[in-house]
Amino acid sequence: MPEKSISIILEVKNPKVKGDLEEVILSTGVCHVKNSGQQISCDLLILEVGENFKKDFQLIQSILSSDTAKEVFLTSSSLDPNLFIHALRAGAREFFPQPIKRDDVKEALLKFKERMERLKPAKEKKKKGKIINIIGSKGGVGTTTIAVNLATSLKELKENLSVVLIDMNLIFGEVPVFLNIDSAFNWGEVARNISRLDVTYLMSVLSKHSSGVYVLPSPTGLDGVNVATPAIIEKLLNEMLEVFDFVIIDGGQSFDDSSLKMFEMSDSVLLVGTLSLPCLTNMRRLLWTFKKLEYPSEEKIRIVINRFHKKLDVSSKEAEETINKKISWLIPNDYATTMSAINRGKSLSSIAPDQEISKNLRKMAQSFLGK
């Protein structure tokens, strides 16, 4: 047996079908059959569906959500035309009618092996892109405005750049509104179907804005609650890093286990606030928390002051002394232009390229591109 052979559990009652499957599995040279009496976890579960397929499909969803198996293949002697559709909705990756066709099974197993290779941890994969995670020191400081316009500015400055924007504001995500996008998918659905995740599936669920930026919105309502785990977030981001030059995260103000995983994986974290005492107090607390966590490292954290104007009671110098860190960017206060862009579902640079706010955001984007 190869050292890193793919483990497969067969839950198949039909002796002829089970025997055929075992022969095909061994013929691949990269897979082995694992007795179901051993540990329950495996790379792949091949399950025979009976007449009570509603119960079987509930079992499939439970297996995939608990990560007991990376993927599930199904086989059945049933001729019910709805069976295949229900199987896919339940999360099954492949379906083999009986009697099985050996060549189809072998091809499916080899494709599964390729997907397993792509889902290896980041340290075993060649990382292509960079993650820029944008978080707010409190609500309403303009985190989404910065995230959306940083993403579109990066694309504007370098046309052949690939950029994706993820909205991680659960329930209250506004990226689709800011870009006037009506998306059929969100990251909650991707998380529930993480076993299907590959480049083809990823690109099929992303929406593309007219600027060229790809978008993955947040779930609406409560359907995204407790869906994303740190492991799922890691798989999603690793897949994106293989495809995109920049992954921009609108991180909002969340600070759960999944957020910590995003901080850990980020190349840059932009901490957004305004020159107000509540924001500066929260910034100082967040910087202290990051220091205790020992990630993200201090050099990865950049301070962004939004809605800046010189007549504020607190100066930028006083702010730097308060948080004990240099401010990287001052984004000028331009309520009229910003609201016009949001209401029209466009980027700031597309409606007002010569305004100071647009110029400053382009400078921010340019700093991530180098000279």
Short mmCIF file of the C-alpha atoms (twelve columns), coordinates in Angstrom:
data_MODEL
# 
_entry.id   MODEL 
# 
loop_
_atom_site.group_PDB 
_atom_site.id 
_atom_site.type_symbol 
_atom_site.label_atom_id 
_atom_site.label_alt_id 
_atom_site.label_comp_id 
_atom_site.label_asym_id 
_atom_site.label_seq_id 
_atom_site.Cartn_x 
_atom_site.Cartn_y 
_atom_site.Cartn_z 
_atom_site.pdbx_PDB_model_num 
ATOM 1   C CA . MET A 1   0.000   0.000  0.000   1 
ATOM 2   C CA . PRO A 2   1.467   3.460  -0.894  1 
ATOM 3   C CA . GLU A 3   2.464   5.524  2.127   1 
ATOM 4   C CA . LYS A 4   -0.098  8.248  1.344   1 
ATOM 5   C CA . SER A 5   -2.757  5.964  -0.148  1 
ATOM 6   C CA . ILE A 6   -6.285  7.358  -0.229  1 
ATOM 7   C CA . SER A 7   -8.538  5.573  2.274   1 
ATOM 8   C CA . ILE A 8   -12.001 4.524  1.087   1 
ATOM 9   C CA . ILE A 9   -14.827 2.978  3.110   1 
ATOM 10  C CA . LEU A 10  -17.431 0.931  1.208   1 
ATOM 11  C CA . GLU A 11  -20.921 0.863  2.702   1 
ATOM 12  C CA . VAL A 12  -22.351 -1.337 -0.049  1 
ATOM 13  C CA . LYS A 13  -24.681 -4.292 0.621   1 
ATOM 14  C CA . ASN A 14  -24.778 -5.769 -2.901  1 
ATOM 15  C CA . PRO A 15  -21.889 -8.313 -2.907  1 
ATOM 16  C CA . LYS A 16  -21.360 -8.126 -6.687  1 
ATOM 17  C CA . VAL A 17  -21.216 -4.324 -6.694  1 
ATOM 18  C CA . LYS A 18  -18.946 -4.280 -3.636  1 
ATOM 19  C CA . GLY A 19  -16.558 -6.760 -5.255  1 
ATOM 20  C CA . ASP A 20  -16.431 -4.765 -8.491  1 
ATOM 21  C CA . LEU A 21  -15.732 -1.565 -6.573  1 
ATOM 22  C CA . GLU A 22  -12.933 -3.179 -4.562  1 
ATOM 23  C CA . GLU A 23  -11.239 -4.374 -7.756  1 
ATOM 24  C CA . VAL A 24  -11.448 -0.920 -9.346  1 
ATOM 25  C CA . ILE A 25  -10.120 0.758  -6.188  1 
ATOM 26  C CA . LEU A 26  -7.086  -1.552 -6.037  1 
ATOM 27  C CA . SER A 27  -6.435  -1.105 -9.768  1 
ATOM 28  C CA . THR A 28  -5.807  2.626  -9.319  1 
ATOM 29  C CA . GLY A 29  -2.659  1.969  -7.290  1 
ATOM 30  C CA . VAL A 30  -3.326  5.046  -5.142  1 
ATOM 31  C CA . CYS A 31  -6.385  3.957  -3.142  1 
ATOM 32  C CA . HIS A 32  -7.157  1.269  -0.584  1 
ATOM 33  C CA . VAL A 33  -10.327 -0.056 1.017   1 
ATOM 34  C CA . LYS A 34  -10.627 0.636  4.718   1 
ATOM 35  C CA . ASN A 35  -12.816 -1.628 6.856   1 
ATOM 36  C CA . SER A 36  -15.761 0.273  8.303   1 
ATOM 37  C CA . GLY A 37  -15.065 -1.520 11.568  1 
ATOM 38  C CA . GLN A 38  -11.877 0.531  11.865  1 
ATOM 39  C CA . GLN A 39  -11.907 4.266  12.623  1 
ATOM 40  C CA . ILE A 40  -14.949 5.857  10.971  1 
ATOM 41  C CA . SER A 41  -13.021 8.694  9.308   1 
ATOM 42  C CA . CYS A 42  -11.772 8.231  5.752   1 
ATOM 43  C CA . ASP A 43  -10.921 10.238 2.661   1 
ATOM 44  C CA . LEU A 44  -13.843 8.914  0.623   1 
ATOM 45  C CA . LEU A 45  -17.069 7.099  1.478   1 
ATOM 46  C CA . ILE A 46  -18.874 5.107  -1.215  1 
ATOM 47  C CA . LEU A 47  -22.435 4.515  -0.028  1 
ATOM 48  C CA . GLU A 48  -25.190 2.381  -1.516  1 
ATOM 49  C CA . VAL A 49  -28.537 4.186  -1.377  1 
ATOM 50  C CA . GLY A 50  -31.643 2.117  -0.667  1 
ATOM 51  C CA . GLU A 51  -35.345 2.859  -0.886  1 
ATOM 52  C CA . ASN A 52  -35.265 5.204  2.115   1 
ATOM 53  C CA . PHE A 53  -32.955 7.689  0.448   1 
ATOM 54  C CA . LYS A 54  -34.246 10.639 2.499   1 
ATOM 55  C CA . LYS A 55  -32.596 9.092  5.554   1 
ATOM 56  C CA . ASP A 56  -29.471 8.267  3.528   1 
ATOM 57  C CA . PHE A 57  -29.174 11.865 2.325   1 
ATOM 58  C CA . GLN A 58  -29.431 13.180 5.889   1 
ATOM 59  C CA . LEU A 59  -26.564 10.821 6.750   1 
ATOM 60  C CA . ILE A 60  -24.499 12.210 3.853   1 
ATOM 61  C CA . GLN A 61  -24.960 15.794 5.019   1 
ATOM 62  C CA . SER A 62  -24.006 14.790 8.571   1 
ATOM 63  C CA . ILE A 63  -20.842 13.021 7.337   1 
ATOM 64  C CA . LEU A 64  -19.728 15.959 5.195   1 
ATOM 65  C CA . SER A 65  -20.459 18.607 7.836   1 
ATOM 66  C CA . SER A 66  -18.486 16.666 10.460  1 
ATOM 67  C CA . ASP A 67  -15.606 16.106 8.030   1 
ATOM 68  C CA . THR A 68  -15.811 12.338 8.691   1 
ATOM 69  C CA . ALA A 69  -15.190 11.893 4.967   1 
ATOM 70  C CA . LYS A 70  -13.837 14.456 2.512   1 
ATOM 71  C CA . GLU A 71  -16.316 13.377 -0.173  1 
ATOM 72  C CA . VAL A 72  -19.160 10.910 -0.680  1 
ATOM 73  C CA . PHE A 73  -19.871 8.855  -3.818  1 
ATOM 74  C CA . LEU A 74  -23.229 7.094  -4.206  1 
ATOM 75  C CA . THR A 75  -24.428 3.994  -6.001  1 
ATOM 76  C CA . SER A 76  -27.943 2.591  -6.308  1 
ATOM 77  C CA . SER A 77  -30.018 0.076  -8.227  1 
ATOM 78  C CA . SER A 78  -33.005 2.442  -8.067  1 
ATOM 79  C CA . LEU A 79  -34.294 3.862  -11.358 1 
ATOM 80  C CA . ASP A 80  -35.996 6.852  -9.727  1 
ATOM 81  C CA . PRO A 81  -35.142 9.828  -12.016 1 
ATOM 82  C CA . ASN A 82  -35.085 12.238 -9.056  1 
ATOM 83  C CA . LEU A 83  -32.470 10.236 -7.186  1 
ATOM 84  C CA . PHE A 84  -29.482 11.770 -8.995  1 
ATOM 85  C CA . ILE A 85  -30.698 15.355 -8.425  1 
ATOM 86  C CA . HIS A 86  -31.370 14.738 -4.723  1 
ATOM 87  C CA . ALA A 87  -27.971 13.063 -4.385  1 
ATOM 88  C CA . LEU A 88  -26.152 16.129 -5.710  1 
ATOM 89  C CA . ARG A 89  -28.157 18.457 -3.490  1 
ATOM 90  C CA . ALA A 90  -27.243 16.345 -0.474  1 
ATOM 91  C CA . GLY A 91  -23.567 16.886 -1.260  1 
ATOM 92  C CA . ALA A 92  -22.625 13.666 -3.094  1 
ATOM 93  C CA . ARG A 93  -19.892 14.239 -5.651  1 
ATOM 94  C CA . GLU A 94  -20.485 11.222 -7.917  1 
ATOM 95  C CA . PHE A 95  -23.368 8.832  -8.588  1 
ATOM 96  C CA . PHE A 96  -22.939 5.350  -10.116 1 
ATOM 97  C CA . PRO A 97  -26.064 3.540  -11.383 1 
ATOM 98  C CA . GLN A 98  -26.022 -0.231 -11.025 1 
ATOM 99  C CA . PRO A 99  -24.651 -2.302 -12.634 1 
ATOM 100 C CA . ILE A 100 -21.617 -0.038 -12.292 1 
ATOM 101 C CA . LYS A 101 -19.308 0.860  -15.169 1 
ATOM 102 C CA . ARG A 102 -15.761 0.213  -14.004 1 
ATOM 103 C CA . ASP A 103 -14.159 2.827  -16.255 1 
ATOM 104 C CA . ASP A 104 -16.477 5.534  -14.876 1 
ATOM 105 C CA . VAL A 105 -15.604 4.596  -11.294 1 
ATOM 106 C CA . LYS A 106 -11.856 4.588  -11.990 1 
ATOM 107 C CA . GLU A 107 -12.013 7.973  -13.699 1 
ATOM 108 C CA . ALA A 108 -13.956 9.405  -10.731 1 
ATOM 109 C CA . LEU A 109 -11.398 8.043  -8.262  1 
ATOM 110 C CA . LEU A 110 -8.469  9.562  -10.155 1 
ATOM 111 C CA . LYS A 111 -10.246 12.938 -10.297 1 
ATOM 112 C CA . PHE A 112 -10.839 12.666 -6.542  1 
ATOM 113 C CA . LYS A 113 -7.094  12.121 -6.067  1 
ATOM 114 C CA . GLU A 114 -6.395  15.312 -8.052  1 
ATOM 115 C CA . ARG A 115 -8.819  17.271 -5.851  1 
ATOM 116 C CA . MET A 116 -7.172  15.911 -2.715  1 
ATOM 117 C CA . GLU A 117 -3.812  17.143 -3.998  1 
ATOM 118 C CA . ARG A 118 -5.212  20.641 -4.530  1 
ATOM 119 C CA . LEU A 119 -6.685  20.750 -1.010  1 
ATOM 120 C CA . LYS A 120 -3.416  20.067 0.778   1 
ATOM 121 C CA . PRO A 121 -2.467  22.595 3.496   1 
ATOM 122 C CA . ALA A 122 -0.942  25.864 2.323   1 
ATOM 123 C CA . LYS A 123 2.562   24.929 3.463   1 
ATOM 124 C CA . GLU A 124 2.516   22.055 0.960   1 
ATOM 125 C CA . LYS A 125 1.226   24.229 -1.868  1 
ATOM 126 C CA . LYS A 126 2.777   26.982 -3.885  1 
ATOM 127 C CA . LYS A 127 1.098   30.183 -2.792  1 
ATOM 128 C CA . LYS A 128 0.338   32.582 -5.607  1 
ATOM 129 C CA . GLY A 129 -1.682  35.428 -4.114  1 
ATOM 130 C CA . LYS A 130 -1.767  37.701 -1.088  1 
ATOM 131 C CA . ILE A 131 -4.520  38.270 1.464   1 
ATOM 132 C CA . ILE A 132 -5.413  41.787 2.567   1 
ATOM 133 C CA . ASN A 133 -7.823  41.650 5.511   1 
ATOM 134 C CA . ILE A 134 -9.696  44.889 6.285   1 
ATOM 135 C CA . ILE A 135 -11.328 45.205 9.707   1 
ATOM 136 C CA . GLY A 136 -13.045 48.037 11.558  1 
ATOM 137 C CA . SER A 137 -12.174 49.359 14.992  1 
ATOM 138 C CA . LYS A 138 -15.943 49.790 15.462  1 
ATOM 139 C CA . GLY A 139 -19.090 49.679 13.376  1 
ATOM 140 C CA . GLY A 140 -19.777 52.328 10.748  1 
ATOM 141 C CA . VAL A 141 -16.182 53.478 10.111  1 
ATOM 142 C CA . GLY A 142 -16.276 52.672 6.381   1 
ATOM 143 C CA . THR A 143 -14.627 49.245 6.266   1 
ATOM 144 C CA . THR A 144 -16.680 48.159 3.237   1 
ATOM 145 C CA . THR A 145 -15.925 51.415 1.411   1 
ATOM 146 C CA . ILE A 146 -12.191 50.819 1.873   1 
ATOM 147 C CA . ALA A 147 -12.414 47.125 0.896   1 
ATOM 148 C CA . VAL A 148 -14.497 47.705 -2.244  1 
ATOM 149 C CA . ASN A 149 -12.429 50.613 -3.511  1 
ATOM 150 C CA . LEU A 150 -9.086  49.019 -2.693  1 
ATOM 151 C CA . ALA A 151 -10.129 45.979 -4.750  1 
ATOM 152 C CA . THR A 152 -11.331 48.028 -7.727  1 
ATOM 153 C CA . SER A 153 -8.286  50.340 -7.551  1 
ATOM 154 C CA . LEU A 154 -5.901  47.374 -7.673  1 
ATOM 155 C CA . LYS A 155 -7.651  46.130 -10.808 1 
ATOM 156 C CA . GLU A 156 -7.711  49.626 -12.326 1 
ATOM 157 C CA . LEU A 157 -3.967  50.118 -11.790 1 
ATOM 158 C CA . LYS A 158 -3.018  46.757 -13.276 1 
ATOM 159 C CA . GLU A 159 -5.553  45.331 -15.701 1 
ATOM 160 C CA . ASN A 160 -4.089  41.810 -15.861 1 
ATOM 161 C CA . LEU A 161 -4.240  41.495 -12.064 1 
ATOM 162 C CA . SER A 162 -6.738  38.961 -10.671 1 
ATOM 163 C CA . VAL A 163 -8.644  40.242 -7.612  1 
ATOM 164 C CA . VAL A 164 -11.391 38.665 -5.514  1 
ATOM 165 C CA . LEU A 165 -13.385 40.395 -2.765  1 
ATOM 166 C CA . ILE A 166 -14.973 38.360 0.056   1 
ATOM 167 C CA . ASP A 167 -17.643 39.859 2.292   1 
ATOM 168 C CA . MET A 168 -17.285 38.317 5.761   1 
ATOM 169 C CA . ASN A 169 -19.889 40.582 7.411   1 
ATOM 170 C CA . LEU A 170 -22.401 37.961 8.474   1 
ATOM 171 C CA . ILE A 171 -26.040 39.001 7.894   1 
ATOM 172 C CA . PHE A 172 -25.153 42.683 7.338   1 
ATOM 173 C CA . GLY A 173 -22.765 42.290 4.387   1 
ATOM 174 C CA . GLU A 174 -23.154 45.189 1.945   1 
ATOM 175 C CA . VAL A 175 -20.579 44.498 -0.780  1 
ATOM 176 C CA . PRO A 176 -23.260 43.496 -3.356  1 
ATOM 177 C CA . VAL A 177 -25.068 46.791 -2.697  1 
ATOM 178 C CA . PHE A 178 -21.867 48.826 -3.063  1 
ATOM 179 C CA . LEU A 179 -21.136 47.185 -6.423  1 
ATOM 180 C CA . ASN A 180 -24.742 46.718 -7.602  1 
ATOM 181 C CA . ILE A 181 -24.320 42.944 -7.906  1 
ATOM 182 C CA . ASP A 182 -27.132 40.414 -7.648  1 
ATOM 183 C CA . SER A 183 -25.278 37.231 -6.762  1 
ATOM 184 C CA . ALA A 184 -26.891 33.783 -6.757  1 
ATOM 185 C CA . PHE A 185 -24.271 32.348 -4.350  1 
ATOM 186 C CA . ASN A 186 -22.550 33.275 -1.084  1 
ATOM 187 C CA . TRP A 187 -19.710 31.840 1.013   1 
ATOM 188 C CA . GLY A 188 -22.219 30.088 3.294   1 
ATOM 189 C CA . GLU A 189 -23.201 27.796 0.411   1 
ATOM 190 C CA . VAL A 190 -19.530 27.208 -0.421  1 
ATOM 191 C CA . ALA A 191 -18.867 26.302 3.219   1 
ATOM 192 C CA . ARG A 192 -21.703 23.782 3.231   1 
ATOM 193 C CA . ASN A 193 -20.313 22.192 0.072   1 
ATOM 194 C CA . ILE A 194 -16.616 22.485 0.925   1 
ATOM 195 C CA . SER A 195 -15.957 18.914 -0.255  1 
ATOM 196 C CA . ARG A 196 -16.779 20.045 -3.807  1 
ATOM 197 C CA . LEU A 197 -14.356 22.936 -3.688  1 
ATOM 198 C CA . ASP A 198 -11.989 23.120 -6.621  1 
ATOM 199 C CA . VAL A 199 -11.129 25.847 -9.134  1 
ATOM 200 C CA . THR A 200 -14.065 25.012 -11.409 1 
ATOM 201 C CA . TYR A 201 -16.605 25.093 -8.578  1 
ATOM 202 C CA . LEU A 202 -15.074 28.242 -7.073  1 
ATOM 203 C CA . MET A 203 -15.239 30.220 -10.325 1 
ATOM 204 C CA . SER A 204 -18.810 29.051 -10.936 1 
ATOM 205 C CA . VAL A 205 -20.069 30.621 -7.679  1 
ATOM 206 C CA . LEU A 206 -18.209 33.941 -7.906  1 
ATOM 207 C CA . SER A 207 -19.863 37.035 -9.386  1 
ATOM 208 C CA . LYS A 208 -17.825 39.290 -11.653 1 
ATOM 209 C CA . HIS A 209 -18.176 43.063 -11.373 1 
ATOM 210 C CA . SER A 210 -17.774 45.313 -14.425 1 
ATOM 211 C CA . SER A 211 -14.418 46.452 -12.975 1 
ATOM 212 C CA . GLY A 212 -13.106 42.895 -13.347 1 
ATOM 213 C CA . VAL A 213 -13.160 42.188 -9.604  1 
ATOM 214 C CA . TYR A 214 -14.714 38.875 -8.558  1 
ATOM 215 C CA . VAL A 215 -17.044 38.907 -5.540  1 
ATOM 216 C CA . LEU A 216 -18.169 36.307 -2.999  1 
ATOM 217 C CA . PRO A 217 -20.921 37.850 -0.816  1 
ATOM 218 C CA . SER A 218 -21.816 36.954 2.754   1 
ATOM 219 C CA . PRO A 219 -24.922 34.884 3.601   1 
ATOM 220 C CA . THR A 220 -28.160 36.780 4.131   1 
ATOM 221 C CA . GLY A 221 -30.316 36.105 7.150   1 
ATOM 222 C CA . LEU A 222 -29.298 33.371 9.569   1 
ATOM 223 C CA . ASP A 223 -28.389 30.705 6.988   1 
ATOM 224 C CA . GLY A 224 -24.675 31.406 7.476   1 
ATOM 225 C CA . VAL A 225 -24.590 31.128 11.262  1 
ATOM 226 C CA . ASN A 226 -22.128 28.464 12.477  1 
ATOM 227 C CA . VAL A 227 -21.455 27.342 8.886   1 
ATOM 228 C CA . ALA A 228 -17.852 28.497 8.511   1 
ATOM 229 C CA . THR A 229 -15.229 26.809 10.665  1 
ATOM 230 C CA . PRO A 230 -11.514 27.710 10.724  1 
ATOM 231 C CA . ALA A 231 -10.756 24.589 8.645   1 
ATOM 232 C CA . ILE A 232 -13.338 25.564 6.018   1 
ATOM 233 C CA . ILE A 233 -12.083 29.154 5.882   1 
ATOM 234 C CA . GLU A 234 -8.540  27.857 5.413   1 
ATOM 235 C CA . LYS A 235 -9.588  25.614 2.512   1 
ATOM 236 C CA . LEU A 236 -11.531 28.431 0.843   1 
ATOM 237 C CA . LEU A 237 -8.721  30.966 1.145   1 
ATOM 238 C CA . ASN A 238 -6.069  28.478 0.013   1 
ATOM 239 C CA . GLU A 239 -8.085  27.724 -3.117  1 
ATOM 240 C CA . MET A 240 -8.450  31.452 -3.802  1 
ATOM 241 C CA . LEU A 241 -4.720  32.021 -3.310  1 
ATOM 242 C CA . GLU A 242 -4.063  29.514 -6.082  1 
ATOM 243 C CA . VAL A 243 -6.238  31.508 -8.493  1 
ATOM 244 C CA . PHE A 244 -6.018  35.191 -7.536  1 
ATOM 245 C CA . ASP A 245 -3.197  37.690 -7.099  1 
ATOM 246 C CA . PHE A 246 -5.085  39.479 -4.322  1 
ATOM 247 C CA . VAL A 247 -7.773  38.225 -1.950  1 
ATOM 248 C CA . ILE A 248 -9.438  41.233 -0.303  1 
ATOM 249 C CA . ILE A 249 -11.491 40.431 2.813   1 
ATOM 250 C CA . ASP A 250 -14.097 42.815 4.166   1 
ATOM 251 C CA . GLY A 251 -13.746 41.488 7.698   1 
ATOM 252 C CA . GLY A 252 -16.152 43.857 9.455   1 
ATOM 253 C CA . GLN A 253 -15.821 43.734 13.243  1 
ATOM 254 C CA . SER A 254 -16.088 39.980 13.883  1 
ATOM 255 C CA . PHE A 255 -13.597 38.323 16.235  1 
ATOM 256 C CA . ASP A 256 -14.496 34.619 16.324  1 
ATOM 257 C CA . ASP A 257 -12.442 31.489 15.581  1 
ATOM 258 C CA . SER A 258 -12.865 31.915 11.813  1 
ATOM 259 C CA . SER A 259 -11.728 35.535 12.038  1 
ATOM 260 C CA . LEU A 260 -8.621  34.432 13.934  1 
ATOM 261 C CA . LYS A 261 -7.820  31.988 11.132  1 
ATOM 262 C CA . MET A 262 -8.126  34.851 8.611   1 
ATOM 263 C CA . PHE A 263 -5.787  37.019 10.728  1 
ATOM 264 C CA . GLU A 264 -3.318  34.159 10.864  1 
ATOM 265 C CA . MET A 265 -3.339  33.706 7.075   1 
ATOM 266 C CA . SER A 266 -3.334  37.408 6.133   1 
ATOM 267 C CA . ASP A 267 -0.344  39.081 4.518   1 
ATOM 268 C CA . SER A 268 -1.671  42.497 5.555   1 
ATOM 269 C CA . VAL A 269 -4.331  43.598 8.040   1 
ATOM 270 C CA . LEU A 270 -5.766  47.088 7.576   1 
ATOM 271 C CA . LEU A 271 -7.273  48.412 10.793  1 
ATOM 272 C CA . VAL A 272 -9.788  51.126 9.862   1 
ATOM 273 C CA . GLY A 273 -11.035 53.858 12.171  1 
ATOM 274 C CA . THR A 274 -11.711 57.563 12.489  1 
ATOM 275 C CA . LEU A 275 -10.087 60.225 14.653  1 
ATOM 276 C CA . SER A 276 -12.578 59.760 17.486  1 
ATOM 277 C CA . LEU A 277 -11.881 58.650 21.038  1 
ATOM 278 C CA . PRO A 278 -14.001 55.420 20.831  1 
ATOM 279 C CA . CYS A 279 -12.206 54.340 17.639  1 
ATOM 280 C CA . LEU A 280 -8.744  55.096 18.963  1 
ATOM 281 C CA . THR A 281 -9.510  53.289 22.229  1 
ATOM 282 C CA . ASN A 282 -10.671 50.213 20.308  1 
ATOM 283 C CA . MET A 283 -7.639  50.383 18.030  1 
ATOM 284 C CA . ARG A 284 -5.328  50.351 21.021  1 
ATOM 285 C CA . ARG A 285 -7.192  47.340 22.464  1 
ATOM 286 C CA . LEU A 286 -7.053  45.453 19.165  1 
ATOM 287 C CA . LEU A 287 -3.331  46.120 18.744  1 
ATOM 288 C CA . TRP A 288 -2.749  44.843 22.282  1 
ATOM 289 C CA . THR A 289 -4.832  41.728 21.507  1 
ATOM 290 C CA . PHE A 290 -2.842  41.005 18.327  1 
ATOM 291 C CA . LYS A 291 0.372   41.357 20.294  1 
ATOM 292 C CA . LYS A 292 -0.868  38.817 22.862  1 
ATOM 293 C CA . LEU A 293 -1.967  36.431 20.117  1 
ATOM 294 C CA . GLU A 294 1.423   36.908 18.424  1 
ATOM 295 C CA . TYR A 295 -0.325  37.270 15.063  1 
ATOM 296 C CA . PRO A 296 -0.718  39.116 12.850  1 
ATOM 297 C CA . SER A 297 2.782   40.468 13.380  1 
ATOM 298 C CA . GLU A 298 3.180   44.212 13.914  1 
ATOM 299 C CA . GLU A 299 4.693   44.836 10.481  1 
ATOM 300 C CA . LYS A 300 1.602   43.299 8.824   1 
ATOM 301 C CA . ILE A 301 -0.818  45.679 10.559  1 
ATOM 302 C CA . ARG A 302 -1.468  49.035 8.864   1 
ATOM 303 C CA . ILE A 303 -3.609  51.837 10.278  1 
ATOM 304 C CA . VAL A 304 -6.168  53.560 8.025   1 
ATOM 305 C CA . ILE A 305 -7.904  56.715 9.227   1 
ATOM 306 C CA . ASN A 306 -11.093 57.235 7.241   1 
ATOM 307 C CA . ARG A 307 -13.180 60.449 6.904   1 
ATOM 308 C CA . PHE A 308 -10.190 62.597 7.779   1 
ATOM 309 C CA . HIS A 309 -10.210 66.393 7.759   1 
ATOM 310 C CA . LYS A 310 -7.806  68.802 9.415   1 
ATOM 311 C CA . LYS A 311 -10.350 70.543 11.659  1 
ATOM 312 C CA . LEU A 312 -10.993 67.507 13.847  1 
ATOM 313 C CA . ASP A 313 -10.431 67.837 17.606  1 
ATOM 314 C CA . VAL A 314 -7.891  64.994 17.530  1 
ATOM 315 C CA . SER A 315 -4.857  65.385 15.247  1 
ATOM 316 C CA . SER A 316 -3.210  62.506 13.420  1 
ATOM 317 C CA . LYS A 317 -0.086  63.003 15.538  1 
ATOM 318 C CA . GLU A 318 -2.104  62.737 18.774  1 
ATOM 319 C CA . ALA A 319 -3.776  59.614 17.405  1 
ATOM 320 C CA . GLU A 320 -0.406  57.983 16.694  1 
ATOM 321 C CA . GLU A 321 0.713   58.737 20.242  1 
ATOM 322 C CA . THR A 322 -2.516  57.251 21.612  1 
ATOM 323 C CA . ILE A 323 -2.267  53.951 19.732  1 
ATOM 324 C CA . ASN A 324 1.555   53.901 19.706  1 
ATOM 325 C CA . LYS A 325 1.646   53.167 15.975  1 
ATOM 326 C CA . LYS A 326 2.146   55.169 12.784  1 
ATOM 327 C CA . ILE A 327 -0.860  55.908 10.575  1 
ATOM 328 C CA . SER A 328 -0.317  54.531 7.071   1 
ATOM 329 C CA . TRP A 329 -3.135  56.298 5.220   1 
ATOM 330 C CA . LEU A 330 -5.449  59.258 5.780   1 
ATOM 331 C CA . ILE A 331 -8.564  58.938 3.601   1 
ATOM 332 C CA . PRO A 332 -10.241 62.367 3.285   1 
ATOM 333 C CA . ASN A 333 -13.823 62.936 4.310   1 
ATOM 334 C CA . ASP A 334 -15.977 63.214 1.168   1 
ATOM 335 C CA . TYR A 335 -19.500 62.245 2.139   1 
ATOM 336 C CA . ALA A 336 -21.174 63.461 -1.073  1 
ATOM 337 C CA . THR A 337 -18.890 61.540 -3.451  1 
ATOM 338 C CA . THR A 338 -18.896 58.406 -1.304  1 
ATOM 339 C CA . MET A 339 -22.690 58.279 -1.017  1 
ATOM 340 C CA . SER A 340 -23.073 58.953 -4.736  1 
ATOM 341 C CA . ALA A 341 -20.813 55.975 -5.512  1 
ATOM 342 C CA . ILE A 342 -22.660 53.686 -3.082  1 
ATOM 343 C CA . ASN A 343 -26.122 54.691 -4.329  1 
ATOM 344 C CA . ARG A 344 -25.065 54.123 -7.943  1 
ATOM 345 C CA . GLY A 345 -23.327 50.831 -7.181  1 
ATOM 346 C CA . LYS A 346 -20.004 52.041 -8.566  1 
ATOM 347 C CA . SER A 347 -16.444 52.525 -7.356  1 
ATOM 348 C CA . LEU A 348 -15.239 55.972 -6.321  1 
ATOM 349 C CA . SER A 349 -12.617 56.160 -9.062  1 
ATOM 350 C CA . SER A 350 -15.182 55.348 -11.759 1 
ATOM 351 C CA . ILE A 351 -17.433 58.305 -10.864 1 
ATOM 352 C CA . ALA A 352 -14.884 60.811 -9.489  1 
ATOM 353 C CA . PRO A 353 -11.324 59.825 -10.511 1 
ATOM 354 C CA . ASP A 354 -9.880  63.283 -9.774  1 
ATOM 355 C CA . GLN A 355 -11.308 63.651 -6.262  1 
ATOM 356 C CA . GLU A 356 -8.791  63.448 -3.401  1 
ATOM 357 C CA . ILE A 357 -10.550 60.430 -1.882  1 
ATOM 358 C CA . SER A 358 -10.119 58.463 -5.141  1 
ATOM 359 C CA . LYS A 359 -6.478  59.522 -5.477  1 
ATOM 360 C CA . ASN A 360 -5.685  58.468 -1.904  1 
ATOM 361 C CA . LEU A 361 -7.276  55.050 -2.384  1 
ATOM 362 C CA . ARG A 362 -5.274  54.559 -5.594  1 
ATOM 363 C CA . LYS A 363 -2.101  55.409 -3.655  1 
ATOM 364 C CA . MET A 364 -3.049  52.797 -1.091  1 
ATOM 365 C CA . ALA A 365 -3.559  50.224 -3.863  1 
ATOM 366 C CA . GLN A 366 -0.264  51.205 -5.498  1 
ATOM 367 C CA . SER A 367 1.628   50.551 -2.270  1 
ATOM 368 C CA . PHE A 368 0.611   46.874 -2.491  1 
ATOM 369 C CA . LEU A 369 1.792   46.645 -6.094  1 
ATOM 370 C CA . GLY A 370 5.255   48.066 -5.491  1 
ATOM 371 C CA . LYS A 371 6.989   50.462 -7.864  1 
# 
